[in-house]
Amino acid sequence: MGFQWQIYILFFMAVGNLFFFFFAENLTMKKEIGKWFMDIAKYVTTAVVISSFLGSFDQKWAMYTIATSTIVLTFGVGVFIIKLD
């Protein structure tokens, strides 16, 4: 149960940072935001791998589905933002 809340928090942090991206003034700041999105994808991946080894969940498919969609979304947004120059 705790891991699912961590995924939700990371997802909403990423969405909130996306709104900040539209107000960023310079390209350097936007690239840093892109790197931050890619870091979120790495953190979620690490959390899923560690929790799959250590924890027992009733609904593993839900955890993997939420984690995969969060990873794809945050990594994709990060790469898109970095490639904007």
C-alpha positions in Angstrom: 0.0 0.0 0.0 2.8 2.4 0.8 4.5 2.0 -2.5 1.4 2.9 -4.4 1.2 6.2 -2.6 4.9 6.9 -3.5 4.1 6.4 -7.1 1.1 8.7 -7.0 3.2 11.4 -5.2 6.0 11.2 -7.8 3.5 11.3 -10.6 1.8 14.4 -9.2 5.2 16.0 -8.6 6.1 15.4 -12.2 2.8 16.9 -13.5 3.3 19.9 -11.2 6.8 20.4 -12.6 5.4 20.3 -16.1 3.3 23.4 -15.3 6.4 25.1 -14.0 8.1 24.3 -17.3 5.8 26.5 -19.2 6.7 29.5 -17.0 10.5 28.9 -17.2 12.3 31.8 -18.8 15.5 30.5 -20.2 16.6 27.3 -22.0 19.1 26.3 -19.3 16.3 26.1 -16.7 14.1 24.1 -19.1 17.0 21.6 -19.7 17.4 21.2 -15.9 13.6 20.4 -15.7 14.0 17.8 -18.4 16.8 16.2 -16.5 14.7 16.2 -13.4 11.9 14.4 -15.2 14.4 11.7 -16.4 15.6 11.4 -12.7 12.0 10.7 -11.6 11.8 7.9 -14.2 15.0 6.4 -12.7 13.8 6.7 -9.2 10.5 5.0 -10.0 12.3 2.2 -11.8 14.6 1.7 -8.8 11.6 1.7 -6.4 9.7 -0.9 -8.5 12.7 -3.2 -8.7 13.5 -3.0 -5.0 9.9 -3.4 -3.9 9.3 -6.4 -6.2 12.2 -8.2 -4.5 11.3 -7.2 -0.9 7.6 -6.9 -0.8 4.6 -9.1 -1.5 1.6 -7.4 -3.1 -1.8 -8.6 -3.9 -2.2 -6.7 -7.1 1.2 -6.7 -8.7 -0.3 -5.9 -12.1 -1.6 -2.5 -10.8 1.8 -1.6 -9.3 3.5 -2.5 -12.6 0.9 -0.7 -14.7 1.1 2.5 -12.7 4.9 2.4 -12.5 5.3 1.7 -16.2 3.0 4.5 -17.2 4.8 6.9 -14.9 8.2 5.9 -16.1 7.2 6.2 -19.8 5.5 9.6 -19.2 8.3 11.2 -17.2 11.1 9.8 -19.3 9.3 10.9 -22.5 8.6 14.4 -21.2 12.2 14.7 -20.0 13.7 13.7 -23.4 11.2 16.0 -25.2 12.2 19.0 -23.0 15.9 18.4 -23.4 15.6 18.1 -27.2 13.7 21.4 -27.6 16.9 23.4 -28.3 
